[in-house]
């Protein structure tokens, strides 16, 4: 080994300065791997406590449960809960921004809306209900990026949040 020194106890070349640098690099690598495993388990890449989140609209009548981190073309769910005060004449409506809808594919909505209309830069989903309403939107993101999601009651300030979509 070039630049090596003979060991006093063994008939081999050694470079203790180089070996100590390599040990430091190895320890740093182990720390990085351990941190990566920890944030993965916590949900940085989806499906954990760091990923699960909630957003409320300005009235407090609409709540959205969602994942902050999702994968492109993988199933994801937006769980929308409406308070009883948001139901009028057994009808409830949810507005979703068109900018968000253009970036996702809706696989299923449960319960099925009675009517869907375009209005105010988005779509309004109208449901027939008796009491509080829970709507599940099963979606798939079409591409990677940071998605700005706006969702709320028609004519009111929506809940606004972001989702990171990994490739």
N, C-alpha and C positions, 0 to 999 in steps of 0.2 A: 504494500500500500504506500503510495507516494506521501511523503510527509509524516509517515508513521514512526513510532519509536519502538525499540525493542523492550518488551516487558522484562522486569527484573526476575519474575517468577516463572514465566512461560516463554517458550521460544517462538512467539508470534509477534507481528507488528501490531501496534495499537495507537490510536489517536484519541485520547481521553476527552479533549476539548470537543472534537467532532461528535463523539459518542454522547456527551452530555447535552449538546445541542439537539441531537436526534431524540433523546429521551424527553426533553422539554416539548418538542414538536409532537411526539406521541401522546404525552399527557394532555396537551391542548386539544388534540384530535379526539381523545376520549371524552373530554369535557364537552366539546361541540356535539358529538354524537349523543351524549347523555341529555343535553339540553334539547336537541332535536326530537329525541324520543319523548321527553316530558311534554313539550308543546304539542306533539302529535296526539298523545293520550288525552291532553286537556282540550283538544278540539280545534287547533289552529288550522287543520286541514279538513274540518267538518266533523259533525257528530260528537260533540263533547261540550263541557261547561263553557269553554271560551266561545263556542260557536252559537249556542242557543241564546236567543234574544227576544225582547218584546218591544213593541212600539205602540204608542197611543196617539190618537188624533187630538186636536186641540180641545174638542168637547169632552173628551174622556169617555165617550160612548162606544168607541170602536177601538179594539185592541188586536194587534197582529203578533202572532208567534211565528218566528222565522229563524233560519240559520244564517249567520253572518258569512260563513265560508261554505261554498258549494262547488261542485265539479260540473264542468260543461257537459251537457247531454246526459247527466245523471238525474234520477228523480229527486225532486225537492218538494216540500210542502209549505204553503202559507196557510196558517190557521187564523181565520178572521172571526172575532167574537164581537157581536153587537149587543149592547145593553137593551133591555125592554123599552127604555125611553126612546130608542131610535126606531121603534116599530110604530107605524101609524096606519090605522085601518087595516090591520093584518098584512101590511106591506113593509118591506125593508129593502133598502138599496145600498149598494156598495159601488163606489167609483174607483177605477184603477187607471192610472195614467197610460196614455198610448205609447209614450217613450219606453216604458217598461214592457208593455205587451208586445212591442215590436222586437224585443230582444229575447223573448221566451216563447215556448210552445206550450199551450195549455193542453194537458192530457185529459184532465177531468175536473169537474166542479161538482162538489156534493154539499148540499142538495142542488139539483139542477135549477138554474134561474128560470123564472117564468118568461122573462123578456131581457134582451140585451140591446141597449141603444148607445149610439155614439154621441158624446156631449162634452163640452169644455175640455178638449184635448185629451179625452180618454173614453172609456166605456163604462156605462152604468149597468150593473147587474141587479135586476129586481127580483125579489123573492117573496113568496107568500108564506107567512109565518104566524104562529100564535105564541108570543112570548119572546124570550131572548133567542138569538140566532147564532149558530156557528156554521161558518162556511169554510170548506177545505178546498184550496186550489192546489191541484197536483200539476207541477210544472217541470219543464226542462229548459235550462239555459242554452241558447243557440251558439254562444261564443264566449270566450274568456274576457275578463275585464272587471271593472268596478261598476256595478249597476246601482243607479239611483232609483229607489222605489217610492212612489207616491200612491197612497191608497187611503180612502176615507169615505165619509158620507157626502153625497152630492151637495154642492153649494157651501161646504164647510172646509176649514183648513184641514188638509189630509195629514195622516201619519207619514213621516218622511224618514227613510233609513237607507243604508247602503248594504249591498252584498258584494263580496269578492268572489268571482267565479274563476276557478282554476282550470287550466286546459285539461 
